Amino acid sequence: MSRSFPPVSLIGAPTDIGAGHLGARLGPEALRIAGLHHALAARGIDVVDRGNLDGPRNPWQPPTDGYRHLPEVVEWNRAVMDAVLAELRGGRMPILLGGDHCLGLGSITAVARYCRETNKKLRVLWLDAHADFNTSDVTPSGNVHGMPVACLCGLGPRELTHLGGAAPAIDPEVIRQIGIRSVDEGEKRLVKEHGLDVYDMRYIDEVGMKRAMEEALDGVDEDTHLHVSFDVDFLDPAIAPGVGTTVPGGPSYREAQLVMEMIADSGRMASLDIMELNPVLDTRNLTAEVAVDLVESLFGKSTLMRD
């Protein structure tokens, strides 16, 4: 099946400022080495690599008032927000190469602002093992990569909840979380209170990935901007060991391919994050290669030609 895609811009964000392990700062280069640019170009897509954003180095300090490295997290997310918004306004599809998942805050804040400017509906698919809905009151670690969804929904420090001016940046109803299997105790209460639409692994086991994705994509139409925030720890660690927060029991390779193919079939993906790849913890760049393979499926690669 022939599809057309807008021109794509790769944006590296080499930081592990919000994470609990060092190494995600190397993720953008691992994806480049695994051939992401070539794989997309081979599909006939206009791809430009914008290089890497710059920001503060990781001071590796303990939390202050419940947050680790908050000033540095703010600076990195502001840089991401500005870069993603510039690409969208220029008619290009931004692909953010992380970096830890705290950067999803800047990326989605930019996408939400762009949707308001263009009168588009927003749908966010959050592919992750974790709900990332912690706050300083309930976090066991203070690591901000466990908080971006909460901050996007208006829960968190003003520096992050108001990153793009408006707060909350999004309503919880626009997010669909898929593959969730690790949620902290206090976080569970917040997720329920705010009505997040969560397709956890038990639900996927019960109804199947196809039905879960049909429900997650329900209502996506030509007026919808679909943003995919792909945390590589969404995948089962048997196929993707190169992440700092592995959680057993994730989607298999084939289930993950189905997720990506169904997103591609919707024809609505307009921005993408690839987060939490940590080559320090990987085996011969295996996880980066799996991630690139799955991103190819997001851009229409499939086993057979289908109508």
URCOR-V865812 format. One record per residue. N is the residue number from 1. RES is the residue in three letters. OMEGA is omega in radians with two decimals (* if undefined). Layout:
# URCOR-V865812
N_RES_OMEGA ; N_RES_OMEGA
This chain:
# URCOR-V865812
1_MET_-3.11 ; 2_SER_3.07 ; 3_ARG_3.02 ; 4_SER_3.13 ; 5_PHE_3.07 ; 6_PRO_3.04 ; 7_PRO_-3.01 ; 8_VAL_3.03 ; 9_SER_3.05 ; 10_LEU_-3.13 ; 11_ILE_3.11 ; 12_GLY_3.07 ; 13_ALA_-2.98 ; 14_PRO_3.10 ; 15_THR_2.98 ; 16_ASP_-3.00 ; 17_ILE_-3.10 ; 18_GLY_-2.98 ; 19_ALA_3.10 ; 20_GLY_3.07 ; 21_HIS_3.03 ; 22_LEU_3.03 ; 23_GLY_3.14 ; 24_ALA_3.08 ; 25_ARG_-3.14 ; 26_LEU_-3.08 ; 27_GLY_-3.13 ; 28_PRO_-3.14 ; 29_GLU_3.10 ; 30_ALA_3.11 ; 31_LEU_3.09 ; 32_ARG_3.13 ; 33_ILE_3.11 ; 34_ALA_2.98 ; 35_GLY_-3.09 ; 36_LEU_-3.12 ; 37_HIS_-3.11 ; 38_HIS_-3.10 ; 39_ALA_3.13 ; 40_LEU_3.13 ; 41_ALA_3.13 ; 42_ALA_3.09 ; 43_ARG_3.09 ; 44_GLY_-3.10 ; 45_ILE_3.04 ; 46_ASP_-3.06 ; 47_VAL_3.02 ; 48_VAL_3.07 ; 49_ASP_-3.12 ; 50_ARG_-3.09 ; 51_GLY_-3.06 ; 52_ASN_2.92 ; 53_LEU_3.09 ; 54_ASP_-3.14 ; 55_GLY_-3.08 ; 56_PRO_3.08 ; 57_ARG_-3.09 ; 58_ASN_-3.13 ; 59_PRO_3.11 ; 60_TRP_-3.13 ; 61_GLN_3.08 ; 62_PRO_-3.12 ; 63_PRO_2.97 ; 64_THR_-3.11 ; 65_ASP_3.04 ; 66_GLY_-3.12 ; 67_TYR_3.03 ; 68_ARG_2.98 ; 69_HIS_-3.05 ; 70_LEU_-3.14 ; 71_PRO_3.14 ; 72_GLU_3.08 ; 73_VAL_3.13 ; 74_VAL_-3.10 ; 75_GLU_3.12 ; 76_TRP_-3.11 ; 77_ASN_3.07 ; 78_ARG_3.11 ; 79_ALA_3.10 ; 80_VAL_-3.13 ; 81_MET_-3.11 ; 82_ASP_-3.10 ; 83_ALA_-3.13 ; 84_VAL_-3.13 ; 85_LEU_3.12 ; 86_ALA_3.13 ; 87_GLU_3.13 ; 88_LEU_3.13 ; 89_ARG_3.10 ; 90_GLY_3.10 ; 91_GLY_-3.12 ; 92_ARG_3.09 ; 93_MET_3.11 ; 94_PRO_2.96 ; 95_ILE_-3.11 ; 96_LEU_3.14 ; 97_LEU_3.13 ; 98_GLY_0.25 ; 99_GLY_-3.11 ; 100_ASP_-2.92 ; 101_HIS_3.00 ; 102_CYS_-3.11 ; 103_LEU_3.04 ; 104_GLY_3.09 ; 105_LEU_3.13 ; 106_GLY_-3.12 ; 107_SER_-3.07 ; 108_ILE_3.02 ; 109_THR_3.11 ; 110_ALA_-3.13 ; 111_VAL_3.14 ; 112_ALA_3.10 ; 113_ARG_3.12 ; 114_TYR_3.11 ; 115_CYS_3.08 ; 116_ARG_-3.14 ; 117_GLU_-3.03 ; 118_THR_3.13 ; 119_ASN_3.06 ; 120_LYS_2.92 ; 121_LYS_3.12 ; 122_LEU_2.95 ; 123_ARG_3.12 ; 124_VAL_2.98 ; 125_LEU_-3.09 ; 126_TRP_-3.10 ; 127_LEU_-2.91 ; 128_ASP_2.96 ; 129_ALA_-3.00 ; 130_HIS_3.12 ; 131_ALA_3.13 ; 132_ASP_-3.10 ; 133_PHE_3.10 ; 134_ASN_2.96 ; 135_THR_-3.14 ; 136_SER_-3.11 ; 137_ASP_-3.04 ; 138_VAL_-3.09 ; 139_THR_3.05 ; 140_PRO_-2.99 ; 141_SER_-3.01 ; 142_GLY_-3.14 ; 143_ASN_-3.02 ; 144_VAL_3.08 ; 145_HIS_3.02 ; 146_GLY_-3.02 ; 147_MET_-2.95 ; 148_PRO_-3.13 ; 149_VAL_3.08 ; 150_ALA_3.14 ; 151_CYS_3.10 ; 152_LEU_-3.12 ; 153_CYS_3.02 ; 154_GLY_3.14 ; 155_LEU_-3.14 ; 156_GLY_-3.12 ; 157_PRO_-3.07 ; 158_ARG_-3.12 ; 159_GLU_-3.14 ; 160_LEU_-3.12 ; 161_THR_-3.13 ; 162_HIS_-3.07 ; 163_LEU_-3.13 ; 164_GLY_-3.13 ; 165_GLY_-3.14 ; 166_ALA_3.07 ; 167_ALA_-0.05 ; 168_PRO_3.11 ; 169_ALA_3.14 ; 170_ILE_2.94 ; 171_ASP_3.13 ; 172_PRO_-3.05 ; 173_GLU_-3.12 ; 174_VAL_-3.06 ; 175_ILE_2.95 ; 176_ARG_-3.12 ; 177_GLN_-3.01 ; 178_ILE_3.08 ; 179_GLY_-3.05 ; 180_ILE_3.11 ; 181_ARG_3.10 ; 182_SER_-3.13 ; 183_VAL_3.14 ; 184_ASP_-3.01 ; 185_GLU_3.14 ; 186_GLY_3.13 ; 187_GLU_3.13 ; 188_LYS_3.13 ; 189_ARG_-3.14 ; 190_LEU_3.12 ; 191_VAL_-3.14 ; 192_LYS_-3.11 ; 193_GLU_-3.05 ; 194_HIS_2.98 ; 195_GLY_3.09 ; 196_LEU_3.11 ; 197_ASP_-2.98 ; 198_VAL_3.03 ; 199_TYR_-3.08 ; 200_ASP_-3.02 ; 201_MET_3.07 ; 202_ARG_3.13 ; 203_TYR_3.13 ; 204_ILE_3.08 ; 205_ASP_-3.06 ; 206_GLU_-3.01 ; 207_VAL_-3.11 ; 208_GLY_-3.09 ; 209_MET_-3.12 ; 210_LYS_-3.13 ; 211_ARG_3.13 ; 212_ALA_-3.13 ; 213_MET_3.06 ; 214_GLU_3.13 ; 215_GLU_-3.12 ; 216_ALA_-3.12 ; 217_LEU_-3.12 ; 218_ASP_3.14 ; 219_GLY_3.08 ; 220_VAL_-3.11 ; 221_ASP_-3.04 ; 222_GLU_3.11 ; 223_ASP_-3.05 ; 224_THR_2.93 ; 225_HIS_-3.14 ; 226_LEU_3.09 ; 227_HIS_3.12 ; 228_VAL_3.08 ; 229_SER_-2.97 ; 230_PHE_2.99 ; 231_ASP_-3.03 ; 232_VAL_3.09 ; 233_ASP_2.90 ; 234_PHE_-3.07 ; 235_LEU_3.03 ; 236_ASP_-3.11 ; 237_PRO_3.06 ; 238_ALA_3.12 ; 239_ILE_-3.10 ; 240_ALA_-3.10 ; 241_PRO_-2.97 ; 242_GLY_3.06 ; 243_VAL_-3.07 ; 244_GLY_-3.03 ; 245_THR_-3.14 ; 246_THR_3.07 ; 247_VAL_-3.14 ; 248_PRO_3.03 ; 249_GLY_3.13 ; 250_GLY_3.12 ; 251_PRO_3.05 ; 252_SER_3.11 ; 253_TYR_-3.08 ; 254_ARG_3.08 ; 255_GLU_3.12 ; 256_ALA_3.09 ; 257_GLN_3.12 ; 258_LEU_3.09 ; 259_VAL_-3.08 ; 260_MET_-3.13 ; 261_GLU_3.13 ; 262_MET_3.03 ; 263_ILE_3.11 ; 264_ALA_-3.13 ; 265_ASP_3.13 ; 266_SER_-3.14 ; 267_GLY_-3.01 ; 268_ARG_-3.14 ; 269_MET_-3.08 ; 270_ALA_3.07 ; 271_SER_-2.97 ; 272_LEU_2.91 ; 273_ASP_2.97 ; 274_ILE_-2.87 ; 275_MET_2.92 ; 276_GLU_3.03 ; 277_LEU_-3.11 ; 278_ASN_-3.07 ; 279_PRO_3.08 ; 280_VAL_-3.09 ; 281_LEU_-3.04 ; 282_ASP_3.07 ; 283_THR_3.08 ; 284_ARG_3.07 ; 285_ASN_-3.13 ; 286_LEU_-3.06 ; 287_THR_3.09 ; 288_ALA_3.14 ; 289_GLU_3.07 ; 290_VAL_3.13 ; 291_ALA_3.12 ; 292_VAL_3.11 ; 293_ASP_3.14 ; 294_LEU_3.10 ; 295_VAL_3.04 ; 296_GLU_3.12 ; 297_SER_3.04 ; 298_LEU_-3.13 ; 299_PHE_2.91 ; 300_GLY_3.10 ; 301_LYS_3.08 ; 302_SER_-3.08 ; 303_THR_-3.10 ; 304_LEU_2.98 ; 305_MET_-3.07 ; 306_ARG_3.07 ; 307_ASP_*
